[in-house]
């Protein structure tokens, strides 16, 4: 049998990594070894970032809802407790959008939450 060399697979792997490293600065986009390290690190950061994005948006929504509640004379935790007791099931994303886009409707939600307590 003929001897098989690994050049084809190696070149394919190198090209894949260098394609992912496109736009990196200096040797990080030109030399395979350095590019491979950078790509692995960037993949890890991307994975972490996808998890972190969910946390960051939830924090943003809670901050917005809290600010709108304080404008209506209530704090965040009692507002959420009142909504739960009144049977209103709205997620924090929608509540924050309502607080920004329609303050009058949010004021009605606060009144409903107050009445439920």
NORHUVEN-V715158 format. One record per helix or strand. SS is the DSSP state (hx for helix, st for strand). FROM is the first residue (numbers start at 1). TO is the last residue. If there is no record, write none. Layout:
BEGIN
((SS | FROM | TO) (SS | FROM | TO))
END
This chain:
BEGIN
((hx | 7 | 20) (hx | 26 | 29) (hx | 32 | 71) (hx | 76 | 86) (hx | 92 | 101) (hx | 103 | 116))
END
